[in-house]
Amino acid sequence: MATYVSKVTSAGQVTIPKDVREALDLDDDDYVEFACVGAAVFLRKLRAREDRVAVIRAKVRRSGLTRERVDRIVEETREEMRRKRRR
């Protein structure tokens, strides 16, 4: 197993070594996921579906829509559906 060293920038960024990018088949517009397990961090390429989810999450965050607002909308819709079924 090969290991690589990258310096962390002041912005918290690191360069993914070329061999790793090639092994994961990473392109410029790809998304990666970091998973912390104890003192180790795992990096993996997100699949196309996960890419779309990440893009949607980013857009939702930028829109200002919060988890609480989404939960409230879902609960209001459920309650409305229950009322309609009771009629």
PyMOL CGO cylinders between C-alpha atoms (Angstrom):
from pymol import cmd
from pymol.cgo import CYLINDER

trace = [
    CYLINDER, 0.00, 0.00, 0.00, 1.42, 3.36, -1.06, 0.3, 1, 1, 1, 1, 1, 1,
    CYLINDER, 1.42, 3.36, -1.06, 1.19, 6.40, 1.20, 0.3, 1, 1, 1, 1, 1, 1,
    CYLINDER, 1.19, 6.40, 1.20, 1.30, 10.06, 0.22, 0.3, 1, 1, 1, 1, 1, 1,
    CYLINDER, 1.30, 10.06, 0.22, 1.87, 13.35, 2.04, 0.3, 1, 1, 1, 1, 1, 1,
    CYLINDER, 1.87, 13.35, 2.04, 0.06, 16.61, 1.27, 0.3, 1, 1, 1, 1, 1, 1,
    CYLINDER, 0.06, 16.61, 1.27, 0.31, 19.94, 3.08, 0.3, 1, 1, 1, 1, 1, 1,
    CYLINDER, 0.31, 19.94, 3.08, -2.87, 21.53, 4.46, 0.3, 1, 1, 1, 1, 1, 1,
    CYLINDER, -2.87, 21.53, 4.46, -3.33, 25.12, 3.25, 0.3, 1, 1, 1, 1, 1, 1,
    CYLINDER, -3.33, 25.12, 3.25, -4.57, 27.99, 5.42, 0.3, 1, 1, 1, 1, 1, 1,
    CYLINDER, -4.57, 27.99, 5.42, -7.98, 27.44, 3.80, 0.3, 1, 1, 1, 1, 1, 1,
    CYLINDER, -7.98, 27.44, 3.80, -7.98, 23.80, 4.99, 0.3, 1, 1, 1, 1, 1, 1,
    CYLINDER, -7.98, 23.80, 4.99, -7.40, 22.42, 1.50, 0.3, 1, 1, 1, 1, 1, 1,
    CYLINDER, -7.40, 22.42, 1.50, -5.13, 19.57, 0.45, 0.3, 1, 1, 1, 1, 1, 1,
    CYLINDER, -5.13, 19.57, 0.45, -4.04, 18.32, -2.94, 0.3, 1, 1, 1, 1, 1, 1,
    CYLINDER, -4.04, 18.32, -2.94, -5.09, 14.77, -3.68, 0.3, 1, 1, 1, 1, 1, 1,
    CYLINDER, -5.09, 14.77, -3.68, -2.01, 13.09, -5.14, 0.3, 1, 1, 1, 1, 1, 1,
    CYLINDER, -2.01, 13.09, -5.14, -2.21, 12.19, -8.84, 0.3, 1, 1, 1, 1, 1, 1,
    CYLINDER, -2.21, 12.19, -8.84, -1.90, 8.44, -8.19, 0.3, 1, 1, 1, 1, 1, 1,
    CYLINDER, -1.90, 8.44, -8.19, -4.87, 8.59, -5.81, 0.3, 1, 1, 1, 1, 1, 1,
    CYLINDER, -4.87, 8.59, -5.81, -6.95, 10.68, -8.26, 0.3, 1, 1, 1, 1, 1, 1,
    CYLINDER, -6.95, 10.68, -8.26, -6.20, 8.14, -10.98, 0.3, 1, 1, 1, 1, 1, 1,
    CYLINDER, -6.20, 8.14, -10.98, -6.98, 5.18, -8.72, 0.3, 1, 1, 1, 1, 1, 1,
    CYLINDER, -6.98, 5.18, -8.72, -10.37, 6.73, -7.83, 0.3, 1, 1, 1, 1, 1, 1,
    CYLINDER, -10.37, 6.73, -7.83, -10.93, 7.95, -11.42, 0.3, 1, 1, 1, 1, 1, 1,
    CYLINDER, -10.93, 7.95, -11.42, -11.50, 11.50, -10.12, 0.3, 1, 1, 1, 1, 1, 1,
    CYLINDER, -11.50, 11.50, -10.12, -12.23, 14.34, -12.53, 0.3, 1, 1, 1, 1, 1, 1,
    CYLINDER, -12.23, 14.34, -12.53, -12.42, 18.09, -11.89, 0.3, 1, 1, 1, 1, 1, 1,
    CYLINDER, -12.42, 18.09, -11.89, -16.17, 18.15, -11.18, 0.3, 1, 1, 1, 1, 1, 1,
    CYLINDER, -16.17, 18.15, -11.18, -16.34, 15.00, -9.06, 0.3, 1, 1, 1, 1, 1, 1,
    CYLINDER, -16.34, 15.00, -9.06, -17.32, 14.96, -5.40, 0.3, 1, 1, 1, 1, 1, 1,
    CYLINDER, -17.32, 14.96, -5.40, -15.53, 12.98, -2.73, 0.3, 1, 1, 1, 1, 1, 1,
    CYLINDER, -15.53, 12.98, -2.73, -16.60, 11.91, 0.72, 0.3, 1, 1, 1, 1, 1, 1,
    CYLINDER, -16.60, 11.91, 0.72, -14.39, 11.88, 3.80, 0.3, 1, 1, 1, 1, 1, 1,
    CYLINDER, -14.39, 11.88, 3.80, -15.21, 9.39, 6.56, 0.3, 1, 1, 1, 1, 1, 1,
    CYLINDER, -15.21, 9.39, 6.56, -13.48, 9.63, 9.94, 0.3, 1, 1, 1, 1, 1, 1,
    CYLINDER, -13.48, 9.63, 9.94, -12.94, 6.29, 11.64, 0.3, 1, 1, 1, 1, 1, 1,
    CYLINDER, -12.94, 6.29, 11.64, -10.97, 6.72, 14.81, 0.3, 1, 1, 1, 1, 1, 1,
    CYLINDER, -10.97, 6.72, 14.81, -7.70, 8.42, 13.92, 0.3, 1, 1, 1, 1, 1, 1,
    CYLINDER, -7.70, 8.42, 13.92, -8.00, 7.46, 10.24, 0.3, 1, 1, 1, 1, 1, 1,
    CYLINDER, -8.00, 7.46, 10.24, -9.81, 9.22, 7.40, 0.3, 1, 1, 1, 1, 1, 1,
    CYLINDER, -9.81, 9.22, 7.40, -11.13, 7.40, 4.36, 0.3, 1, 1, 1, 1, 1, 1,
    CYLINDER, -11.13, 7.40, 4.36, -11.70, 9.11, 1.04, 0.3, 1, 1, 1, 1, 1, 1,
    CYLINDER, -11.70, 9.11, 1.04, -14.02, 7.81, -1.66, 0.3, 1, 1, 1, 1, 1, 1,
    CYLINDER, -14.02, 7.81, -1.66, -15.51, 9.09, -4.88, 0.3, 1, 1, 1, 1, 1, 1,
    CYLINDER, -15.51, 9.09, -4.88, -19.23, 9.68, -4.74, 0.3, 1, 1, 1, 1, 1, 1,
    CYLINDER, -19.23, 9.68, -4.74, -21.30, 7.89, -7.34, 0.3, 1, 1, 1, 1, 1, 1,
    CYLINDER, -21.30, 7.89, -7.34, -23.39, 9.89, -9.84, 0.3, 1, 1, 1, 1, 1, 1,
    CYLINDER, -23.39, 9.89, -9.84, -26.56, 9.70, -7.69, 0.3, 1, 1, 1, 1, 1, 1,
    CYLINDER, -26.56, 9.70, -7.69, -24.63, 10.88, -4.63, 0.3, 1, 1, 1, 1, 1, 1,
    CYLINDER, -24.63, 10.88, -4.63, -23.17, 13.70, -6.75, 0.3, 1, 1, 1, 1, 1, 1,
    CYLINDER, -23.17, 13.70, -6.75, -26.67, 14.93, -7.52, 0.3, 1, 1, 1, 1, 1, 1,
    CYLINDER, -26.67, 14.93, -7.52, -27.65, 14.74, -3.86, 0.3, 1, 1, 1, 1, 1, 1,
    CYLINDER, -27.65, 14.74, -3.86, -24.57, 16.76, -2.89, 0.3, 1, 1, 1, 1, 1, 1,
    CYLINDER, -24.57, 16.76, -2.89, -25.41, 19.42, -5.47, 0.3, 1, 1, 1, 1, 1, 1,
    CYLINDER, -25.41, 19.42, -5.47, -29.01, 19.58, -4.27, 0.3, 1, 1, 1, 1, 1, 1,
    CYLINDER, -29.01, 19.58, -4.27, -27.90, 19.87, -0.64, 0.3, 1, 1, 1, 1, 1, 1,
    CYLINDER, -27.90, 19.87, -0.64, -25.57, 22.74, -1.53, 0.3, 1, 1, 1, 1, 1, 1,
    CYLINDER, -25.57, 22.74, -1.53, -28.35, 24.57, -3.39, 0.3, 1, 1, 1, 1, 1, 1,
    CYLINDER, -28.35, 24.57, -3.39, -30.78, 24.05, -0.51, 0.3, 1, 1, 1, 1, 1, 1,
    CYLINDER, -30.78, 24.05, -0.51, -28.18, 25.39, 1.94, 0.3, 1, 1, 1, 1, 1, 1,
    CYLINDER, -28.18, 25.39, 1.94, -27.63, 28.47, -0.21, 0.3, 1, 1, 1, 1, 1, 1,
    CYLINDER, -27.63, 28.47, -0.21, -31.40, 29.03, -0.45, 0.3, 1, 1, 1, 1, 1, 1,
    CYLINDER, -31.40, 29.03, -0.45, -31.65, 29.35, 3.32, 0.3, 1, 1, 1, 1, 1, 1,
    CYLINDER, -31.65, 29.35, 3.32, -34.10, 26.46, 3.65, 0.3, 1, 1, 1, 1, 1, 1,
    CYLINDER, -34.10, 26.46, 3.65, -33.46, 24.81, 7.00, 0.3, 1, 1, 1, 1, 1, 1,
    CYLINDER, -33.46, 24.81, 7.00, -34.03, 21.27, 8.25, 0.3, 1, 1, 1, 1, 1, 1,
    CYLINDER, -34.03, 21.27, 8.25, -36.59, 22.67, 10.69, 0.3, 1, 1, 1, 1, 1, 1,
    CYLINDER, -36.59, 22.67, 10.69, -38.56, 24.32, 7.87, 0.3, 1, 1, 1, 1, 1, 1,
    CYLINDER, -38.56, 24.32, 7.87, -38.51, 21.10, 5.81, 0.3, 1, 1, 1, 1, 1, 1,
    CYLINDER, -38.51, 21.10, 5.81, -39.67, 19.11, 8.85, 0.3, 1, 1, 1, 1, 1, 1,
    CYLINDER, -39.67, 19.11, 8.85, -42.45, 21.63, 9.43, 0.3, 1, 1, 1, 1, 1, 1,
    CYLINDER, -42.45, 21.63, 9.43, -43.57, 21.44, 5.78, 0.3, 1, 1, 1, 1, 1, 1,
    CYLINDER, -43.57, 21.44, 5.78, -43.59, 17.62, 5.93, 0.3, 1, 1, 1, 1, 1, 1,
    CYLINDER, -43.59, 17.62, 5.93, -45.59, 17.60, 9.17, 0.3, 1, 1, 1, 1, 1, 1,
    CYLINDER, -45.59, 17.60, 9.17, -48.07, 20.17, 7.87, 0.3, 1, 1, 1, 1, 1, 1,
    CYLINDER, -48.07, 20.17, 7.87, -48.55, 18.11, 4.70, 0.3, 1, 1, 1, 1, 1, 1,
    CYLINDER, -48.55, 18.11, 4.70, -49.06, 14.90, 6.69, 0.3, 1, 1, 1, 1, 1, 1,
    CYLINDER, -49.06, 14.90, 6.69, -51.65, 16.59, 8.88, 0.3, 1, 1, 1, 1, 1, 1,
    CYLINDER, -51.65, 16.59, 8.88, -53.44, 17.98, 5.83, 0.3, 1, 1, 1, 1, 1, 1,
    CYLINDER, -53.44, 17.98, 5.83, -53.51, 14.50, 4.26, 0.3, 1, 1, 1, 1, 1, 1,
    CYLINDER, -53.51, 14.50, 4.26, -54.92, 13.03, 7.51, 0.3, 1, 1, 1, 1, 1, 1,
    CYLINDER, -54.92, 13.03, 7.51, -57.68, 15.66, 7.61, 0.3, 1, 1, 1, 1, 1, 1,
    CYLINDER, -57.68, 15.66, 7.61, -58.62, 14.92, 3.99, 0.3, 1, 1, 1, 1, 1, 1,
    CYLINDER, -58.62, 14.92, 3.99, -58.84, 11.17, 4.69, 0.3, 1, 1, 1, 1, 1, 1,
    CYLINDER, -58.84, 11.17, 4.69, -61.14, 11.75, 7.68, 0.3, 1, 1, 1, 1, 1, 1,
    CYLINDER, -61.14, 11.75, 7.68, -63.70, 13.67, 5.60, 0.3, 1, 1, 1, 1, 1, 1,
]
cmd.load_cgo(trace, "trace")
